[in-house]
């Protein structure tokens, strides 16, 4: 079984052959971000799939934020480019949880921890993020946890 990083490299080669400029540049940037993370710190090391997924999720989030900023500035062409790049990278991430699934996870964490106070938000977020494992945006999780704790 190939790793996520190998899959990115293989798809990069495919994009070169297909002369798919958007996919090619997006995958190059993603692989550069992975390489930067590998050589950061005291010693270079090979990243596992989970770490590569975190990097890709961060890159998708950057693209989404940039697209929103470009759209707000009236630069529709750059905004659509950023969105398209984000979609290319999102295809390598696990599928996102639906609202119902996420709500069920948050409710089960709240029940297990037995908390109803907003002061325990950090504790609930930590436990929820561990279960969600990159399948939902942190902002989305935070909003749902806050709403559930406020309603209690």
C-alpha positions in Angstrom: 0.0 0.0 0.0 1.4 3.4 -0.9 1.6 6.3 1.4 -0.3 9.5 0.9 3.0 11.3 0.1 3.7 8.7 -2.7 0.1 9.2 -4.0 0.7 12.9 -4.2 3.9 12.4 -6.1 2.3 9.9 -8.5 -0.6 12.3 -9.1 1.9 15.1 -9.7 3.5 13.0 -12.4 0.1 12.4 -13.9 -0.7 16.1 -13.9 2.6 16.8 -15.7 1.7 14.3 -18.4 -1.8 15.6 -18.7 -0.5 19.2 -18.7 -3.1 20.0 -16.0 -1.6 23.3 -14.8 -3.9 23.9 -11.8 -3.4 20.4 -10.4 0.3 20.5 -11.1 1.0 23.7 -9.3 -1.3 22.8 -6.4 0.4 19.4 -5.8 3.8 21.0 -6.1 2.9 23.5 -3.4 1.5 20.7 -1.2 4.6 18.6 -1.6 6.8 21.6 -0.8 4.8 22.1 2.4 5.3 18.4 3.3 9.0 18.7 2.6 9.3 21.8 4.7 7.7 20.0 7.6 10.0 17.0 7.2 13.2 19.1 7.4 11.9 21.4 10.2 13.4 20.8 13.6 16.7 19.2 14.6 16.8 16.3 12.2 15.0 15.5 8.9 12.4 12.7 9.2 9.8 11.0 7.1 6.2 12.1 7.9 3.5 9.5 8.3 0.1 9.7 6.6 -1.6 11.4 9.6 1.0 14.2 9.6 0.7 14.7 5.9 -3.1 14.8 6.2 -2.7 17.6 8.9 -0.5 19.6 6.5 -3.0 19.1 3.6 -5.9 20.2 5.9 -3.9 23.3 6.8 -3.3 24.0 3.1 -7.0 23.5 2.3 -7.9 25.9 5.2 -5.4 28.5 3.8 -6.9 28.2 0.3 -10.5 28.7 1.7 -9.4 31.8 3.8 -7.6 33.2 0.8 -10.6 32.6 -1.5 -12.9 34.4 1.0 -10.4 37.3 1.2 -10.2 37.6 -2.6 -14.0 37.5 -2.9 -14.4 40.2 -0.3 -11.9 42.3 -2.2 -13.8 41.8 -5.5 -11.2 39.6 -7.1 -13.4 36.8 -8.3 -10.7 35.2 -10.6 -8.2 34.7 -7.8 -11.0 33.6 -5.5 -12.1 30.9 -7.8 -8.5 29.8 -8.4 -8.0 29.4 -4.6 -11.2 27.5 -4.3 -10.2 25.1 -7.1 -6.8 24.5 -5.5 -8.6 23.8 -2.2 -10.8 21.3 -3.9 -7.8 19.5 -5.4 -6.2 19.1 -2.0 -9.4 18.2 -0.2 -9.7 15.1 -2.4 -6.7 13.7 -0.5 -8.3 14.1 2.9 -10.8 11.8 4.6 -14.4 12.7 3.9 -15.9 15.3 6.2 -18.4 14.4 8.8 -22.0 15.5 8.3 -23.8 17.7 10.7 -25.7 14.9 12.2 -22.6 12.7 12.7 -20.7 15.6 14.3 -23.6 16.4 16.6 -23.7 12.8 17.7 -20.0 12.8 18.5 -20.2 16.0 20.5 -23.3 14.8 22.4 -21.5 11.5 23.3 -18.4 13.4 24.5 -20.6 15.7 26.6 -22.4 12.7 28.1 -19.1 10.9 28.9 -17.5 13.9 30.5 -20.7 14.9 32.2 -20.1 18.6 31.7 -22.7 21.3 31.0 -20.7 24.4 31.7 -19.0 26.6 29.1 -15.9 26.6 31.4 -15.2 23.0 30.3 -15.1 23.9 26.6 -11.4 23.2 26.3 -11.7 19.8 27.8 -14.7 19.0 25.5 -12.9 20.3 22.5 -9.8 18.2 23.2 -11.9 15.0 23.5 -14.0 15.8 20.5 -11.0 16.7 18.2 -9.4 13.3 19.1 -12.5 11.5 17.9 -13.1 13.7 14.9 -9.5 13.2 13.7 -9.4 15.7 10.9 -12.9 14.8 9.5 -14.3 18.2 10.6 -13.0 21.7 10.6 -12.0 22.9 14.1 -14.1 26.1 13.7 -17.2 24.0 13.0 -16.5 21.7 15.9 -15.9 24.7 18.2 -19.2 26.4 17.2 -21.2 23.2 17.8 -19.6 22.6 21.2 -20.2 26.2 22.2 -23.9 25.9 21.1 -24.4 22.6 23.0 -22.8 23.9 26.2 -24.7 27.2 26.0 -28.0 25.4 25.5 -27.4 23.2 28.6 
